[in-house]
């Protein structure tokens, strides 16, 4: 049966401060680089039939430092496009839009949850054998929700830490979550 391994990129200044980061290129912090190298101690590229990465530098660098020197770049793995909220924290957004959340509120100039779900579904269709993807926090959460047959908004229930290994698979025909934030 298929397995989907999700790896979120290592720490960046913006991920550490809670700033929404989709299209902005933000480099890994030294801590993020070390996190990525540590991933390489637990992952073997030869164990995977498909290796994909978001086009963003932080994900490609995480893959490279973890030992995956040439992942296939897949634009569908890019982070949720935050539009006008790029670079802004949730606390700052809530000053003008109380109770705002990426999973239940509009993102002016950005993507709707349905658009992110469609990209996640496209990635899932590509999974063969054991696949690993290097991606982002919110997108990884939506990808998990969609794997489990849930709406994109259910991604709110899957907090995804930087530089972690997360495994989705099947128990018989039922999609399941095998490992989270390891």
C-alpha positions as CSV (number, residue, x, y, z in Angstrom):
1,X,0.0,0.0,0.0
2,X,1.0,3.6,-0.5
3,X,2.7,5.7,2.1
4,X,3.1,9.5,2.1
5,X,5.8,10.9,4.2
6,X,5.5,14.6,4.9
7,X,8.5,16.7,6.0
8,X,8.0,20.3,6.8
9,X,11.0,22.6,6.1
10,X,13.4,23.5,8.9
11,X,13.1,26.7,11.0
12,X,13.2,30.1,9.4
13,X,13.1,33.5,11.1
14,X,9.5,33.9,9.9
15,X,8.3,30.4,11.0
16,X,9.8,31.0,14.4
17,X,8.0,34.4,14.8
18,X,4.7,33.1,13.4
19,X,4.8,35.3,10.2
20,X,2.7,33.8,7.4
21,X,5.2,32.8,4.7
22,X,4.1,31.5,1.4
23,X,5.7,33.1,-1.7
24,X,8.4,35.1,0.2
25,X,11.8,33.4,0.0
26,X,13.1,33.2,3.6
27,X,16.3,31.2,4.3
28,X,16.6,28.5,6.9
29,X,18.1,29.7,10.2
30,X,21.2,27.9,11.4
31,X,18.9,26.0,13.7
32,X,16.8,25.0,10.6
33,X,19.9,23.8,8.8
34,X,20.8,21.7,11.7
35,X,17.3,20.3,11.9
36,X,17.5,19.3,8.3
37,X,20.8,17.6,8.8
38,X,19.3,15.7,11.7
39,X,16.5,14.5,9.4
40,X,19.1,13.0,7.2
41,X,20.2,10.7,10.0
42,X,16.7,9.2,10.1
43,X,15.8,9.2,6.4
44,X,17.4,7.3,3.5
45,X,16.6,8.5,0.0
46,X,16.8,4.9,-1.3
47,X,13.8,4.1,0.8
48,X,11.5,6.2,-1.4
49,X,9.9,5.6,-4.8
50,X,9.0,9.3,-5.3
51,X,10.7,12.4,-3.8
52,X,9.0,15.8,-4.3
53,X,9.7,19.3,-3.0
54,X,7.9,22.6,-3.0
55,X,9.7,25.1,-5.2
56,X,10.6,27.3,-2.2
57,X,14.2,27.6,-1.2
58,X,13.5,26.6,2.4
59,X,12.0,23.3,1.4
60,X,14.6,22.5,-1.3
61,X,17.4,23.3,1.2
62,X,15.8,21.1,3.8
63,X,15.6,18.2,1.3
64,X,19.3,18.7,0.3
65,X,20.6,18.9,3.8
66,X,18.6,15.8,4.7
67,X,20.4,13.9,1.9
68,X,17.8,14.3,-0.9
69,X,20.0,16.1,-3.5
70,X,17.6,16.2,-6.4
71,X,13.9,16.1,-5.5
72,X,11.4,16.7,-8.2
73,X,10.0,20.2,-7.8
74,X,6.2,20.2,-7.6
75,X,4.5,23.6,-7.5
76,X,1.4,22.0,-5.9
77,X,3.5,21.5,-2.7
78,X,3.9,25.3,-2.3
79,X,2.5,26.9,0.9
80,X,-1.0,28.3,1.1
81,X,-0.9,31.6,-0.7
82,X,-1.6,34.2,2.1
83,X,-2.1,37.1,-0.3
84,X,-2.4,40.3,1.6
85,X,-1.5,38.5,4.8
86,X,2.0,37.5,3.6
87,X,4.5,38.3,6.3
88,X,1.9,39.1,8.9
89,X,1.2,37.2,12.1
90,X,-2.3,35.9,13.1
91,X,-2.2,38.3,16.1
92,X,-1.7,41.3,13.7
93,X,-4.5,40.1,11.4
94,X,-6.9,39.7,14.3
95,X,-6.5,43.4,15.2
96,X,-8.7,44.1,12.2
97,X,-10.4,40.7,11.7
98,X,-11.2,39.3,15.1
99,X,-11.2,35.4,15.3
100,X,-9.4,35.2,11.9
101,X,-8.0,31.7,11.1
102,X,-6.4,30.5,7.9
103,X,-8.8,27.4,8.1
104,X,-12.0,29.3,8.4
105,X,-11.6,32.9,7.0
106,X,-10.9,34.5,3.7
107,X,-7.3,35.5,2.7
108,X,-7.7,38.6,0.7
109,X,-5.6,38.4,-2.5
110,X,-4.7,34.8,-1.6
111,X,-6.0,31.2,-2.0
112,X,-9.2,29.8,-0.8
113,X,-9.2,26.5,1.2
114,X,-10.8,24.8,-1.8
115,X,-7.9,25.8,-4.0
116,X,-5.4,24.4,-1.5
117,X,-7.4,21.2,-1.2
118,X,-7.3,20.8,-5.0
119,X,-3.5,21.1,-5.0
120,X,-3.3,18.6,-2.1
121,X,-5.5,16.2,-4.1
122,X,-3.2,16.5,-7.1
123,X,-0.2,15.6,-4.9
124,X,-2.1,12.6,-3.4
125,X,-2.8,11.3,-7.0
126,X,0.9,11.2,-7.6
127,X,1.7,9.0,-4.6
128,X,3.2,5.7,-5.6
129,X,4.7,3.2,-3.2
130,X,6.5,5.1,-0.6
131,X,6.6,8.9,-1.4
132,X,8.2,11.7,0.6
133,X,7.3,15.4,0.1
134,X,9.2,18.4,1.5
135,X,6.6,21.1,2.1
136,X,5.2,23.7,4.4
137,X,3.1,23.9,7.6
138,X,-0.4,24.8,6.5
139,X,-0.1,23.0,3.2
140,X,1.1,19.8,5.0
141,X,-1.9,20.1,7.3
142,X,-4.3,20.3,4.4
143,X,-2.6,17.5,2.6
144,X,-3.1,15.3,5.8
145,X,-6.7,16.2,6.0
146,X,-7.3,15.4,2.3
147,X,-5.4,12.0,2.7
148,X,-7.8,11.2,5.5
149,X,-10.9,12.1,3.4
150,X,-11.6,15.3,5.4
151,X,-12.2,18.8,4.1
152,X,-9.2,21.2,4.0
153,X,-10.5,23.1,7.0
154,X,-9.9,20.0,9.1
155,X,-6.2,20.8,8.8
156,X,-6.7,22.9,11.9
157,X,-6.5,19.7,13.9
158,X,-3.0,18.8,12.8
159,X,-0.3,21.1,14.2
160,X,2.8,20.5,12.1
161,X,6.2,21.4,13.6
162,X,9.2,22.4,11.6
163,X,11.6,19.6,10.4
164,X,9.4,16.8,11.5
165,X,8.6,13.4,9.9
166,X,4.9,12.6,9.4
167,X,3.6,9.5,7.8
168,X,0.3,8.7,6.2
169,X,-0.7,5.3,5.0
170,X,-3.5,2.7,5.0
171,X,-4.8,0.1,7.4
172,X,-6.5,-2.3,5.1
173,X,-8.3,0.2,2.8
174,X,-8.7,2.9,5.4
175,X,-6.4,5.9,5.2
176,X,-4.6,6.5,8.5
177,X,-2.1,8.7,10.3
178,X,0.8,6.5,11.3
179,X,3.3,9.1,12.7
180,X,3.1,12.7,13.5
181,X,5.7,15.4,14.5
182,X,8.4,12.7,14.9
